[in-house]
Amino acid sequence: MARAPVVYFYGPSGSGKTRLVERLVAELSMRGWKVATVKRTAHESLDVDTEGKDTWRHAKAGASAVAATSRTNSFLMVPRGLPSSALVEAIEATGGVDIILVEGLGDDAPPAAAKVAVGEVKERASGTVLAVSGKEADLDSVVEMLERLRATRAGRPEAVELLVGGRAVPMKPFVQDFLEGTLRGAVSSLEDAGTPQDEVVLRLPPRGPAKGS
């Protein structure tokens, strides 16, 4: 099964990112999609637990991570900041998600990941596939782009393959996206290299031990 596409929404504060993601979640859910979201925030900390509750006591006692589950929902709390890629992987592990929308853009976002610029963005990030006006963005154009992306991803091979000495090396989805984005970006800058959407094979010759070792 192909992995769910991940789309990043970025732009200046007050540009309407949250409103756009909110509208997209409602529209896509109405169409039967299972939508997950990740929110990047500049706030110093997030308070999602309740003081005095069992999970709060676990965290105060020094737990490195606290998880809780009930009949209707579950949550995971980690007392430190995490890259959005780690949260994407955690969501993927739950299964059954059609698309993941990330509000905010960090340094860990894969260059090849699809991105939507919201509002007045001075410099567009690599991988930007659409730019929208902001709070009253044309929802139809964004949904159409997401549908194309989902259809394209459904037809892609599931994984980027890395062979070292003839042995396949397992990689997490974020590493796959990072390697693919970096390599396809390099290919797109070369003359007579075909299209970066083609299959790309890179071979590195074996090297002897480093000098002095």
C-alpha positions as CSV (number, residue, x, y, z in Angstrom):
1,M,0.0,0.0,0.0
2,A,1.3,3.4,-1.0
3,R,2.0,5.9,1.9
4,A,-0.3,8.8,2.4
5,P,1.0,12.0,0.8
6,V,2.2,14.7,3.1
7,V,1.5,18.4,2.2
8,Y,3.0,21.4,4.0
9,F,1.2,24.7,4.2
10,Y,3.5,27.7,5.0
11,G,3.3,31.5,5.1
12,P,3.6,34.5,7.4
13,S,1.7,34.7,10.7
14,G,-1.9,35.7,10.1
15,S,-1.9,34.7,6.5
16,G,-4.8,32.2,6.9
17,K,-3.0,28.9,7.2
18,T,-5.1,27.5,10.0
19,R,-8.3,28.6,8.4
20,L,-7.3,27.0,5.1
21,V,-6.3,23.7,6.8
22,E,-9.6,23.8,8.8
23,R,-11.6,24.2,5.6
24,L,-9.7,21.4,3.9
25,V,-10.2,19.0,6.7
26,A,-13.9,19.6,6.6
27,E,-14.2,19.4,2.8
28,L,-12.0,16.3,2.4
29,S,-13.7,14.5,5.4
30,M,-17.1,15.2,3.7
31,R,-15.7,13.5,0.6
32,G,-14.8,10.4,2.6
33,W,-11.1,11.1,3.1
34,K,-9.3,10.2,6.4
35,V,-7.3,13.3,7.1
36,A,-4.6,13.8,9.6
37,T,-2.9,17.1,10.6
38,V,0.3,18.3,12.2
39,K,0.7,21.8,13.6
40,R,4.1,23.4,14.0
41,T,4.1,26.2,16.5
42,A,6.6,28.8,17.7
43,H,5.2,28.7,21.2
44,E,7.6,27.7,23.9
45,S,5.4,24.8,25.1
46,L,2.1,23.1,24.6
47,D,-0.3,22.4,27.5
48,V,-2.6,19.5,26.4
49,D,-2.7,17.6,29.7
50,T,-4.6,18.4,32.9
51,E,-2.8,19.1,36.1
52,G,-3.4,16.4,38.7
53,K,-4.5,13.7,36.2
54,D,-2.7,10.4,36.1
55,T,-0.9,11.1,32.8
56,W,0.2,14.5,34.2
57,R,1.6,12.8,37.3
58,H,3.5,10.3,35.0
59,A,5.1,13.3,33.2
60,K,5.9,15.2,36.4
61,A,7.6,12.0,37.7
62,G,10.0,12.2,34.8
63,A,8.6,9.9,32.1
64,S,10.3,10.4,28.7
65,A,7.0,9.9,27.0
66,V,3.4,9.5,28.2
67,A,0.7,7.8,26.2
68,A,-3.0,7.2,27.1
69,T,-5.8,5.5,25.4
70,S,-9.6,5.2,26.0
71,R,-12.5,3.7,24.2
72,T,-12.8,6.7,21.9
73,N,-9.4,8.3,21.6
74,S,-5.7,8.2,22.4
75,F,-2.8,10.6,22.8
76,L,0.9,10.7,23.0
77,M,2.8,13.4,24.9
78,V,6.6,13.8,24.6
79,P,8.2,16.5,26.9
80,R,10.4,17.9,24.2
81,G,10.2,19.4,20.8
82,L,10.1,17.0,17.9
83,P,10.6,17.5,14.1
84,S,7.4,17.4,12.2
85,S,8.8,14.3,10.3
86,A,8.7,12.3,13.6
87,L,5.0,13.2,14.1
88,V,4.2,12.3,10.5
89,E,5.8,8.9,11.1
90,A,3.8,8.4,14.3
91,I,0.6,9.2,12.4
92,E,1.5,6.8,9.6
93,A,2.0,4.1,12.2
94,T,-1.7,4.4,13.2
95,G,-2.7,3.4,9.6
96,G,-5.8,4.2,7.7
97,V,-4.9,7.8,6.8
98,D,-5.4,9.1,3.2
99,I,-3.5,12.4,3.6
100,I,-1.4,14.3,6.1
101,L,-1.6,18.1,6.2
102,V,1.2,19.9,8.0
103,E,0.6,23.5,9.0
104,G,4.0,25.3,9.2
105,L,7.3,24.6,7.6
106,G,10.5,23.5,9.4
107,D,14.0,22.7,8.3
108,D,13.2,19.0,8.3
109,A,10.6,19.2,5.6
110,P,11.8,17.1,2.6
111,P,12.7,19.2,-0.4
112,A,10.5,17.1,-2.7
113,A,7.5,17.2,-0.4
114,A,4.5,19.1,-1.8
115,K,4.1,22.6,-0.3
116,V,1.4,25.3,-0.5
117,A,2.4,28.9,0.0
118,V,-0.4,30.8,1.8
119,G,-0.6,34.6,1.7
120,E,2.3,37.0,0.8
121,V,5.3,34.8,0.7
122,K,8.5,36.6,-0.3
123,E,10.6,33.5,-1.1
124,R,8.9,30.2,-2.0
125,A,10.3,27.0,-0.6
126,S,11.5,24.2,-2.8
127,G,8.6,21.9,-3.7
128,T,6.0,24.6,-3.7
129,V,3.2,23.3,-6.0
130,L,0.6,26.0,-5.4
131,A,0.3,29.5,-4.0
132,V,-3.1,30.8,-2.6
133,S,-4.2,34.2,-1.5
134,G,-4.8,33.5,2.2
135,K,-7.9,33.4,4.4
136,E,-10.4,33.3,1.5
137,A,-8.3,31.0,-0.7
138,D,-10.0,29.2,-3.6
139,L,-10.7,25.9,-1.9
140,D,-11.5,24.1,-5.1
141,S,-8.0,24.7,-6.6
142,V,-6.3,23.3,-3.4
143,V,-8.6,20.2,-3.3
144,E,-8.0,19.6,-7.0
145,M,-4.2,19.6,-6.4
146,L,-4.6,17.3,-3.4
147,E,-6.7,14.8,-5.5
148,R,-4.0,14.8,-8.3
149,L,-1.3,14.3,-5.7
150,R,-3.2,11.4,-4.1
151,A,-3.8,9.8,-7.4
152,T,-0.1,10.1,-8.4
153,R,1.1,8.7,-5.1
154,A,-1.3,5.8,-5.4
155,G,0.5,4.8,-8.7
156,R,4.0,5.2,-7.3
157,P,6.3,2.4,-6.1
158,E,6.0,2.3,-2.3
159,A,9.6,2.9,-1.4
160,V,12.9,4.4,-2.5
161,E,15.4,1.6,-2.6
162,L,19.0,1.9,-1.2
163,L,21.4,-0.9,-1.9
164,V,24.8,-0.9,-0.1
165,G,27.1,-3.7,-1.2
166,G,24.1,-5.4,-2.9
167,R,22.2,-5.4,0.4
168,A,18.9,-3.5,0.7
169,V,19.1,-1.0,3.6
170,P,15.7,-0.3,5.4
171,M,14.9,3.4,5.6
172,K,12.2,5.4,7.4
173,P,9.7,7.3,5.2
174,F,11.3,10.6,6.0
175,V,14.8,9.4,5.0
176,Q,13.3,8.0,1.7
177,D,11.6,11.4,1.0
178,F,14.8,13.3,1.8
179,L,17.0,11.2,-0.4
180,E,14.5,11.3,-3.3
181,G,14.0,15.0,-3.0
182,T,17.8,15.7,-2.9
183,L,18.6,13.5,-5.8
184,R,15.7,14.6,-8.0
185,G,16.5,18.2,-7.3
186,A,20.1,17.6,-8.4
187,V,19.0,15.8,-11.6
188,S,16.6,18.6,-12.5
189,S,19.6,21.1,-12.6
190,L,21.6,19.0,-15.0
191,E,21.4,19.4,-18.8
192,D,20.3,16.4,-20.9
193,A,19.4,14.4,-17.8
194,G,15.8,13.7,-18.8
195,T,13.0,14.5,-16.5
196,P,13.4,14.2,-12.7
197,Q,10.2,12.1,-12.6
198,D,12.0,9.2,-14.4
199,E,13.5,6.3,-12.5
200,V,16.9,7.5,-11.2
201,V,19.8,5.2,-10.4
202,L,23.0,6.4,-8.7
203,R,26.0,4.1,-8.4
204,L,28.9,4.9,-6.1
205,P,32.1,3.0,-6.6
206,P,33.7,1.2,-3.6
207,R,36.3,3.1,-1.7
208,G,39.3,1.9,0.2
209,P,39.8,2.7,3.9
210,A,40.3,6.4,4.7
211,K,43.9,7.5,5.0
212,G,45.3,7.2,8.5
213,S,42.8,4.6,9.5
